[in-house]
Each structure stands twice: as C-alpha cells, then as structure tokens.
Amino acid sequence: MSKGGKARQGRALRGRAGRMQNGRGSGRAGKGAVRLWGRHAVEAALNNPERQHHKLWASREGVASLDGELPADFPLEWAGVADLARHVAHDAPHQGLVLECAPLPDVYLNDVLDGDPARPLVVLDQVTDPHNVGAILRSAAAFNACAIVTQDRHAPPESGTLAKSASGALEIVPWVRVVNLARALEEMAEAGYWRLGLDGGADSTLAEALPATPVALVLGAEGEGMRHNIVQHCDATARLPISEAMESLNVSNAAAIALYAAASRKLSLD
C-alpha cells in the first residue's frame, strides 16, 4: 500500500473503537452490526472510510496478510483459529480475520442516476442467494458498473457470506435498495437508461439488443426469471447465445457476460 493509502486507511480506522454486542460462540454480529471475514472482504472494509469499525478478531498471520498496518489504537483482539471459528458462520473461510462493523450507509437511486451514463446499472429481480449477489457485485466492480439495484424485501442482507463472495466489491460498488423495483425502472427510463432484461426465451441475442446508449441490465432469479411486471417495465429483452446442451447459466455468470458485453460496446452518448 502507498503512503497515501496508509494515511487514508489510518484516518478511516482511527478512533472507531466500538463495543462487541454479542457473546462468543454465536457466529452472529451484534444488533445493528455486520460481521465480515476473509482477507479481501476485511481489508476492503478497513480501507473504506464509509465504514465504522467496531472490532477486529485476528490471528497474527491474518494481520500480517493485510496490505498495510493497523493504527496502534485500533480495536484488535488476537485470536486463535478455534476462537475465530466461533465468530463466523459454520465452516466459513475466515483466513485469520473477522471484523465487526456497522452496515454501509444507504445509497439512493438518484445518487447513481446522476453518475457516468457510460457505466451500466445492474438490476436484480428477487435474486436472493448471497453467493450470487456477492459474485455479481464482484463482476460489477470488474466491469465498472455504476451500481446494483435490488428490491429491499427480496434480496439478501449485507453479510459475511455475501461480502466474502464479493471479494471486496461490496465496499466498491454502490448497492441501491428500493421499495418498488418497477417504479425504480421507470425512474431509470426517465433518466435516459435503456432497460434490457435478460430472458432465455427472447428472440434477440444480447449482442443484437445491447444499445449504444446508457443501459440498465435486468436479471431475474434462477428458475423463475424476471417477474411479469418487471418484464413489462423493460424496453427490450435479450438472450445469451448459449449451447443447446445447457438449459441456462447461473445468474452470476449471466451477469458477468452481460457486463463484459456492455463494457466492450462502442457508446454514442451525444
């Protein structure tokens, strides 16, 4: 980490000691807190100035793996492998690092609609598996997406499992939670986004349907796909040209392909 990066990390971490609100052995965070584990997830959270950090349980090997040093006053408790395992979900790969922190601040749709129109939005309709949402966040970060948008009631909460799957992207990609996903799609259209839903039964392929203008990529849950009302709020639907030997792709794989295609297109933003 550069000197500037260490300084930013120090400012983000300094003076944010908190009090653990739950006993040992629960594998659960205290009320109003999130527990993260694994090097990438924990390091990204430590470097995120939007996070308020309560406590870090760590092995000496785990701390040594971090890219940078913790401030001297950081709330750190040394712990062995067995102790760390009691602070996380069963068999979670903590890599010697478990961080309890406050949830990320809320992000609102207007905040991201005012951003770079060349960056796609990713809209998830009732994708509830935290591993899938985490993997989609990772792809969104890799391909420079503006944000992911989910309905608040039908999406997984911020969690250690999701953050581990996101491999640090939870701290990078804005996550907008909305009450009404259909209304959010209407707002995207008003802001100039072409709403393109991925549907295995669509006539057009993604390459044929992808516009050269701002785009919101809409993906539904595995099996059910997008709900009818969400399809009705898309400007077009498209399919991935996969082999007939496979019925479908995992939603996180489909999102990665769609994001790559969006990142590779030639834009016309005039």
Contacts in CASP RR format, 6 or more apart in sequence:
PFRMAT RR
TARGET T0000
AUTHOR 0000-0000-0000
METHOD contacts of the structure
MODEL  1
MSKGGKARQGRALRGRAGRMQNGRGSGRAGKGAVRLWGRHAVEAALNNPE
RQHHKLWASREGVASLDGELPADFPLEWAGVADLARHVAHDAPHQGLVLE
CAPLPDVYLNDVLDGDPARPLVVLDQVTDPHNVGAILRSAAAFNACAIVT
QDRHAPPESGTLAKSASGALEIVPWVRVVNLARALEEMAEAGYWRLGLDG
GADSTLAEALPATPVALVLGAEGEGMRHNIVQHCDATARLPISEAMESLN
VSNAAAIALYAAASRKLSLD
1 9 0 8 1.000
1 67 0 8 1.000
1 68 0 8 1.000
5 47 0 8 1.000
6 68 0 8 1.000
6 69 0 8 1.000
8 47 0 8 1.000
8 49 0 8 1.000
9 46 0 8 1.000
9 47 0 8 1.000
9 68 0 8 1.000
10 71 0 8 1.000
11 49 0 8 1.000
12 46 0 8 1.000
12 47 0 8 1.000
12 48 0 8 1.000
12 49 0 8 1.000
12 51 0 8 1.000
13 46 0 8 1.000
13 53 0 8 1.000
13 70 0 8 1.000
13 71 0 8 1.000
13 74 0 8 1.000
14 71 0 8 1.000
14 73 0 8 1.000
14 74 0 8 1.000
15 71 0 8 1.000
15 73 0 8 1.000
16 52 0 8 1.000
16 53 0 8 1.000
16 54 0 8 1.000
16 74 0 8 1.000
16 75 0 8 1.000
17 54 0 8 1.000
17 55 0 8 1.000
17 73 0 8 1.000
17 74 0 8 1.000
17 75 0 8 1.000
18 53 0 8 1.000
18 54 0 8 1.000
18 55 0 8 1.000
18 75 0 8 1.000
19 54 0 8 1.000
19 55 0 8 1.000
20 30 0 8 1.000
20 54 0 8 1.000
20 55 0 8 1.000
20 100 0 8 1.000
21 29 0 8 1.000
21 30 0 8 1.000
21 31 0 8 1.000
21 32 0 8 1.000
21 33 0 8 1.000
22 28 0 8 1.000
22 29 0 8 1.000
22 30 0 8 1.000
22 31 0 8 1.000
24 83 0 8 1.000
24 86 0 8 1.000
24 87 0 8 1.000
25 86 0 8 1.000
25 87 0 8 1.000
26 86 0 8 1.000
27 35 0 8 1.000
27 86 0 8 1.000
27 87 0 8 1.000
27 88 0 8 1.000
27 89 0 8 1.000
28 35 0 8 1.000
29 35 0 8 1.000
29 100 0 8 1.000
30 100 0 8 1.000
32 102 0 8 1.000
32 103 0 8 1.000
33 54 0 8 1.000
33 100 0 8 1.000
33 101 0 8 1.000
33 102 0 8 1.000
33 103 0 8 1.000
34 100 0 8 1.000
34 101 0 8 1.000
34 102 0 8 1.000
34 103 0 8 1.000
34 158 0 8 1.000
34 159 0 8 1.000
34 160 0 8 1.000
34 163 0 8 1.000
35 87 0 8 1.000
35 88 0 8 1.000
35 98 0 8 1.000
35 99 0 8 1.000
35 100 0 8 1.000
35 159 0 8 1.000
35 160 0 8 1.000
36 42 0 8 1.000
36 45 0 8 1.000
36 98 0 8 1.000
36 99 0 8 1.000
36 100 0 8 1.000
36 101 0 8 1.000
36 160 0 8 1.000
36 163 0 8 1.000
36 164 0 8 1.000
37 84 0 8 1.000
37 87 0 8 1.000
37 88 0 8 1.000
37 92 0 8 1.000
37 93 0 8 1.000
37 94 0 8 1.000
37 95 0 8 1.000
37 96 0 8 1.000
37 97 0 8 1.000
37 98 0 8 1.000
37 99 0 8 1.000
37 160 0 8 1.000
37 163 0 8 1.000
37 164 0 8 1.000
38 93 0 8 1.000
38 94 0 8 1.000
38 95 0 8 1.000
38 96 0 8 1.000
38 97 0 8 1.000
38 98 0 8 1.000
38 164 0 8 1.000
39 62 0 8 1.000
39 65 0 8 1.000
39 66 0 8 1.000
39 95 0 8 1.000
39 96 0 8 1.000
39 97 0 8 1.000
40 164 0 8 1.000
40 167 0 8 1.000
40 168 0 8 1.000
41 160 0 8 1.000
41 163 0 8 1.000
41 164 0 8 1.000
41 166 0 8 1.000
41 167 0 8 1.000
41 168 0 8 1.000
41 170 0 8 1.000
42 56 0 8 1.000
42 66 0 8 1.000
42 97 0 8 1.000
42 98 0 8 1.000
42 99 0 8 1.000
43 66 0 8 1.000
43 67 0 8 1.000
43 97 0 8 1.000
43 168 0 8 1.000
44 168 0 8 1.000
44 169 0 8 1.000
44 170 0 8 1.000
44 171 0 8 1.000
44 172 0 8 1.000
45 51 0 8 1.000
45 53 0 8 1.000
45 99 0 8 1.000
45 101 0 8 1.000
45 163 0 8 1.000
45 168 0 8 1.000
45 170 0 8 1.000
45 171 0 8 1.000
46 53 0 8 1.000
46 56 0 8 1.000
46 66 0 8 1.000
46 70 0 8 1.000
46 99 0 8 1.000
47 171 0 8 1.000
48 104 0 8 1.000
48 171 0 8 1.000
50 104 0 8 1.000
50 105 0 8 1.000
50 171 0 8 1.000
51 101 0 8 1.000
51 102 0 8 1.000
51 104 0 8 1.000
51 171 0 8 1.000
52 101 0 8 1.000
52 102 0 8 1.000
53 74 0 8 1.000
53 75 0 8 1.000
53 99 0 8 1.000
53 100 0 8 1.000
53 101 0 8 1.000
53 102 0 8 1.000
54 75 0 8 1.000
54 100 0 8 1.000
54 101 0 8 1.000
54 102 0 8 1.000
55 75 0 8 1.000
55 76 0 8 1.000
55 77 0 8 1.000
55 99 0 8 1.000
55 100 0 8 1.000
56 70 0 8 1.000
56 74 0 8 1.000
56 75 0 8 1.000
56 76 0 8 1.000
56 77 0 8 1.000
56 97 0 8 1.000
56 98 0 8 1.000
56 99 0 8 1.000
56 100 0 8 1.000
57 76 0 8 1.000
57 77 0 8 1.000
57 79 0 8 1.000
57 83 0 8 1.000
57 84 0 8 1.000
57 87 0 8 1.000
57 97 0 8 1.000
57 98 0 8 1.000
57 99 0 8 1.000
58 76 0 8 1.000
58 77 0 8 1.000
58 78 0 8 1.000
58 79 0 8 1.000
58 84 0 8 1.000
58 96 0 8 1.000
58 97 0 8 1.000
58 98 0 8 1.000
59 78 0 8 1.000
59 79 0 8 1.000
59 80 0 8 1.000
59 81 0 8 1.000
59 84 0 8 1.000
59 96 0 8 1.000
59 97 0 8 1.000
60 78 0 8 1.000
61 96 0 8 1.000
62 95 0 8 1.000
62 96 0 8 1.000
62 97 0 8 1.000
63 70 0 8 1.000
63 76 0 8 1.000
63 97 0 8 1.000
65 95 0 8 1.000
65 96 0 8 1.000
65 97 0 8 1.000
66 97 0 8 1.000
70 76 0 8 1.000
79 87 0 8 1.000
79 96 0 8 1.000
79 98 0 8 1.000
80 96 0 8 1.000
81 96 0 8 1.000
84 94 0 8 1.000
84 96 0 8 1.000
84 97 0 8 1.000
84 98 0 8 1.000
85 92 0 8 1.000
85 94 0 8 1.000
87 94 0 8 1.000
87 98 0 8 1.000
88 94 0 8 1.000
88 98 0 8 1.000
88 160 0 8 1.000
89 160 0 8 1.000
89 161 0 8 1.000
92 160 0 8 1.000
92 161 0 8 1.000
92 164 0 8 1.000
93 164 0 8 1.000
103 158 0 8 1.000
104 158 0 8 1.000
104 170 0 8 1.000
104 171 0 8 1.000
104 175 0 8 1.000
106 177 0 8 1.000
107 147 0 8 1.000
107 174 0 8 1.000
107 175 0 8 1.000
107 176 0 8 1.000
107 177 0 8 1.000
108 176 0 8 1.000
109 149 0 8 1.000
109 176 0 8 1.000
109 178 0 8 1.000
109 184 0 8 1.000
109 187 0 8 1.000
109 188 0 8 1.000
110 187 0 8 1.000
111 174 0 8 1.000
111 176 0 8 1.000
112 121 0 8 1.000
112 146 0 8 1.000
112 147 0 8 1.000
112 149 0 8 1.000
112 174 0 8 1.000
112 176 0 8 1.000
113 187 0 8 1.000
113 188 0 8 1.000
113 191 0 8 1.000
113 193 0 8 1.000
115 146 0 8 1.000
116 146 0 8 1.000
117 192 0 8 1.000
117 193 0 8 1.000
117 213 0 8 1.000
117 214 0 8 1.000
117 269 0 8 1.000
118 214 0 8 1.000
118 267 0 8 1.000
118 269 0 8 1.000
119 144 0 8 1.000
119 145 0 8 1.000
119 146 0 8 1.000
120 143 0 8 1.000
120 145 0 8 1.000
120 146 0 8 1.000
120 214 0 8 1.000
120 215 0 8 1.000
120 216 0 8 1.000
120 217 0 8 1.000
120 259 0 8 1.000
120 262 0 8 1.000
120 263 0 8 1.000
121 145 0 8 1.000
121 146 0 8 1.000
121 147 0 8 1.000
121 148 0 8 1.000
121 149 0 8 1.000
121 188 0 8 1.000
121 193 0 8 1.000
121 215 0 8 1.000
121 216 0 8 1.000
121 217 0 8 1.000
122 136 0 8 1.000
122 140 0 8 1.000
122 145 0 8 1.000
122 147 0 8 1.000
122 148 0 8 1.000
122 149 0 8 1.000
122 216 0 8 1.000
122 217 0 8 1.000
122 219 0 8 1.000
122 255 0 8 1.000
122 259 0 8 1.000
123 148 0 8 1.000
123 149 0 8 1.000
123 150 0 8 1.000
123 181 0 8 1.000
123 184 0 8 1.000
123 185 0 8 1.000
123 188 0 8 1.000
123 195 0 8 1.000
123 216 0 8 1.000
123 217 0 8 1.000
123 218 0 8 1.000
123 219 0 8 1.000
124 133 0 8 1.000
124 136 0 8 1.000
124 148 0 8 1.000
124 149 0 8 1.000
124 150 0 8 1.000
124 155 0 8 1.000
124 219 0 8 1.000
124 220 0 8 1.000
124 251 0 8 1.000
125 151 0 8 1.000
125 154 0 8 1.000
125 181 0 8 1.000
125 218 0 8 1.000
125 219 0 8 1.000
125 220 0 8 1.000
125 221 0 8 1.000
125 225 0 8 1.000
125 226 0 8 1.000
125 227 0 8 1.000
125 230 0 8 1.000
126 151 0 8 1.000
126 154 0 8 1.000
126 155 0 8 1.000
126 220 0 8 1.000
126 221 0 8 1.000
126 224 0 8 1.000
126 227 0 8 1.000
127 133 0 8 1.000
127 136 0 8 1.000
127 150 0 8 1.000
127 155 0 8 1.000
127 219 0 8 1.000
127 220 0 8 1.000
127 221 0 8 1.000
127 222 0 8 1.000
127 251 0 8 1.000
128 154 0 8 1.000
128 155 0 8 1.000
128 156 0 8 1.000
128 221 0 8 1.000
129 156 0 8 1.000
129 222 0 8 1.000
130 156 0 8 1.000
130 159 0 8 1.000
130 160 0 8 1.000
130 161 0 8 1.000
130 162 0 8 1.000
130 165 0 8 1.000
131 161 0 8 1.000
131 162 0 8 1.000
131 165 0 8 1.000
131 252 0 8 1.000
132 165 0 8 1.000
132 222 0 8 1.000
132 250 0 8 1.000
132 251 0 8 1.000
132 252 0 8 1.000
133 148 0 8 1.000
133 150 0 8 1.000
133 155 0 8 1.000
133 156 0 8 1.000
133 162 0 8 1.000
133 165 0 8 1.000
133 166 0 8 1.000
134 162 0 8 1.000
134 163 0 8 1.000
134 165 0 8 1.000
134 166 0 8 1.000
134 169 0 8 1.000
134 170 0 8 1.000
134 252 0 8 1.000
135 165 0 8 1.000
135 166 0 8 1.000
135 252 0 8 1.000
135 255 0 8 1.000
135 256 0 8 1.000
136 148 0 8 1.000
136 219 0 8 1.000
136 251 0 8 1.000
136 252 0 8 1.000
136 255 0 8 1.000
136 256 0 8 1.000
137 148 0 8 1.000
137 162 0 8 1.000
137 165 0 8 1.000
137 166 0 8 1.000
137 169 0 8 1.000
137 170 0 8 1.000
137 173 0 8 1.000
137 175 0 8 1.000
138 165 0 8 1.000
138 166 0 8 1.000
138 167 0 8 1.000
138 168 0 8 1.000
138 169 0 8 1.000
139 145 0 8 1.000
139 252 0 8 1.000
139 255 0 8 1.000
139 256 0 8 1.000
139 259 0 8 1.000
140 147 0 8 1.000
140 148 0 8 1.000
140 169 0 8 1.000
140 173 0 8 1.000
140 255 0 8 1.000
140 259 0 8 1.000
141 166 0 8 1.000
141 168 0 8 1.000
141 169 0 8 1.000
141 172 0 8 1.000
141 173 0 8 1.000
142 169 0 8 1.000
142 256 0 8 1.000
142 259 0 8 1.000
143 256 0 8 1.000
143 259 0 8 1.000
143 260 0 8 1.000
143 262 0 8 1.000
143 263 0 8 1.000
144 263 0 8 1.000
145 173 0 8 1.000
145 259 0 8 1.000
145 262 0 8 1.000
146 174 0 8 1.000
147 173 0 8 1.000
147 174 0 8 1.000
147 175 0 8 1.000
147 176 0 8 1.000
148 173 0 8 1.000
148 174 0 8 1.000
148 175 0 8 1.000
148 176 0 8 1.000
149 176 0 8 1.000
149 177 0 8 1.000
149 178 0 8 1.000
149 181 0 8 1.000
149 184 0 8 1.000
149 216 0 8 1.000
150 175 0 8 1.000
150 176 0 8 1.000
150 177 0 8 1.000
150 178 0 8 1.000
150 181 0 8 1.000
151 177 0 8 1.000
151 178 0 8 1.000
151 179 0 8 1.000
151 180 0 8 1.000
151 181 0 8 1.000
152 177 0 8 1.000
152 178 0 8 1.000
152 179 0 8 1.000
153 179 0 8 1.000
155 177 0 8 1.000
156 162 0 8 1.000
158 170 0 8 1.000
158 175 0 8 1.000
162 170 0 8 1.000
163 170 0 8 1.000
176 184 0 8 1.000
178 184 0 8 1.000
181 230 0 8 1.000
182 229 0 8 1.000
182 230 0 8 1.000
182 232 0 8 1.000
182 233 0 8 1.000
185 195 0 8 1.000
185 216 0 8 1.000
185 218 0 8 1.000
185 230 0 8 1.000
185 233 0 8 1.000
185 234 0 8 1.000
186 233 0 8 1.000
188 195 0 8 1.000
188 216 0 8 1.000
189 195 0 8 1.000
189 235 0 8 1.000
191 214 0 8 1.000
192 213 0 8 1.000
192 214 0 8 1.000
193 214 0 8 1.000
193 215 0 8 1.000
193 216 0 8 1.000
194 211 0 8 1.000
194 213 0 8 1.000
194 214 0 8 1.000
194 215 0 8 1.000
194 216 0 8 1.000
194 235 0 8 1.000
194 236 0 8 1.000
195 215 0 8 1.000
195 216 0 8 1.000
195 218 0 8 1.000
195 233 0 8 1.000
195 234 0 8 1.000
195 235 0 8 1.000
195 236 0 8 1.000
196 206 0 8 1.000
196 209 0 8 1.000
196 210 0 8 1.000
196 211 0 8 1.000
196 215 0 8 1.000
196 216 0 8 1.000
196 217 0 8 1.000
196 218 0 8 1.000
196 234 0 8 1.000
196 235 0 8 1.000
196 236 0 8 1.000
196 237 0 8 1.000
196 238 0 8 1.000
197 217 0 8 1.000
197 218 0 8 1.000
197 219 0 8 1.000
197 226 0 8 1.000
197 231 0 8 1.000
197 234 0 8 1.000
197 236 0 8 1.000
197 237 0 8 1.000
197 238 0 8 1.000
198 206 0 8 1.000
198 217 0 8 1.000
198 218 0 8 1.000
198 219 0 8 1.000
198 220 0 8 1.000
198 226 0 8 1.000
198 237 0 8 1.000
198 238 0 8 1.000
198 239 0 8 1.000
198 240 0 8 1.000
198 254 0 8 1.000
198 258 0 8 1.000
199 225 0 8 1.000
199 226 0 8 1.000
199 231 0 8 1.000
199 237 0 8 1.000
199 238 0 8 1.000
199 239 0 8 1.000
200 239 0 8 1.000
200 240 0 8 1.000
200 248 0 8 1.000
201 237 0 8 1.000
201 239 0 8 1.000
202 209 0 8 1.000
202 237 0 8 1.000
202 238 0 8 1.000
202 239 0 8 1.000
203 239 0 8 1.000
204 236 0 8 1.000
204 237 0 8 1.000
204 238 0 8 1.000
204 239 0 8 1.000
205 238 0 8 1.000
205 239 0 8 1.000
205 240 0 8 1.000
205 241 0 8 1.000
206 238 0 8 1.000
206 239 0 8 1.000
206 240 0 8 1.000
206 241 0 8 1.000
206 257 0 8 1.000
206 258 0 8 1.000
206 261 0 8 1.000
207 241 0 8 1.000
207 261 0 8 1.000
208 238 0 8 1.000
209 236 0 8 1.000
209 237 0 8 1.000
209 238 0 8 1.000
210 238 0 8 1.000
210 261 0 8 1.000
210 262 0 8 1.000
210 265 0 8 1.000
212 265 0 8 1.000
212 266 0 8 1.000
212 267 0 8 1.000
212 268 0 8 1.000
213 267 0 8 1.000
213 268 0 8 1.000
213 269 0 8 1.000
214 269 0 8 1.000
215 262 0 8 1.000
217 255 0 8 1.000
217 258 0 8 1.000
217 259 0 8 1.000
217 262 0 8 1.000
218 226 0 8 1.000
218 230 0 8 1.000
218 234 0 8 1.000
219 225 0 8 1.000
219 226 0 8 1.000
219 251 0 8 1.000
219 254 0 8 1.000
219 255 0 8 1.000
219 258 0 8 1.000
220 226 0 8 1.000
220 227 0 8 1.000
220 230 0 8 1.000
220 251 0 8 1.000
221 251 0 8 1.000
222 248 0 8 1.000
222 250 0 8 1.000
222 251 0 8 1.000
223 248 0 8 1.000
226 234 0 8 1.000
231 237 0 8 1.000
240 249 0 8 1.000
240 254 0 8 1.000
240 257 0 8 1.000
240 258 0 8 1.000
242 248 0 8 1.000
242 249 0 8 1.000
248 254 0 8 1.000
249 257 0 8 1.000
END
